[in-house]
């Protein structure tokens, strides 16, 4: 990197424009490698093409009902799929403004996120579930008096388990600042699918389903009365989006499951990456999976969940582990 000559884009001489030549880039051209986090396995370089990026950008704008008159605010790391594709590429795709600041500044003082939202009047922002919990715990009553969150139209929640109690706590804590519970937008995605896979309708409140915990432990979906002892509240991550197919499959027999059974989430569609960089065997295993009836290819996500009335409920991981150091 020391050998690279760094140039500020606003200081280039106009004569350099004559030297530019259009590169040989098309839909199947590799755009970049998007590395998985390494929290549940060795980081792998996901090979994303320009067609992957264009399709997923179209899905995000469709799912979030983006308009050019809206604006965003992102503190998410720009090396993460949600920060890079949602925070940089989506605004470029739509031609709309976006305010960026570092994740460190958010973690140091979570109120900074909400203060910047108030100052720039952003209509869309979000992050993992923990970020909303952090705001509830750290933002003081005095600080709330200075916040205006009334223009926040879509608060996406993804990248980790979406919790119903978090949605309730945040909505209640910041109602006085103008935040509406309906703005919450639970969604599901992963690096191997570029970014987004499922999402709901912008104006609809999050769907919460009470399920018997005992049934879940046996991969069965048995609805329960809200608040009933031995029940668990699950938040819907929305439904299938453009040009995709989602199935729930038995991870061992590859049999497709019905709506009453928990299985591995399989996805197919134009947003799926080509595979992992220089990991041909693993790419074949995970990106070229076929159901027992021959349908495919699908991406095996490694996530567990079920479909109910067309909506996806994520329940956990196939291998429930986190690697430390």
Secondary structure as UniProt FT lines:
FT   TURN            2..3
FT   HELIX           9..11
FT   HELIX           14..19
FT   TURN            27..28
FT   STRAND          30..35
FT   STRAND          45..49
FT   HELIX           50..64
FT   TURN            68..69
FT   STRAND          72..74
FT   TURN            78..79
FT   HELIX           82..89
FT   HELIX           90..94
FT   STRAND          98..100
FT   HELIX           103..108
FT   HELIX           111..120
FT   STRAND          124..127
FT   HELIX           129..138
FT   HELIX           141..144
FT   TURN            145..146
FT   TURN            150..151
FT   STRAND          154..157
FT   HELIX           164..173
FT   HELIX           175..177
FT   HELIX           181..183
FT   STRAND          184..189
FT   HELIX           191..193
FT   STRAND          196..199
FT   TURN            202..203
FT   STRAND          208..212
FT   HELIX           213..217
FT   TURN            218..219
FT   TURN            226..227
FT   TURN            229..230
FT   STRAND          231..235
FT   STRAND          239..240
FT   TURN            242..243
FT   STRAND          245..249
FT   TURN            251..253
FT   TURN            259..260
FT   STRAND          263..268
FT   TURN            270..271
FT   TURN            277..278
FT   HELIX           280..287
FT   STRAND          289..290
FT   TURN            292..293
FT   STRAND          296..308
FT   TURN            309..310
FT   STRAND          311..317
//
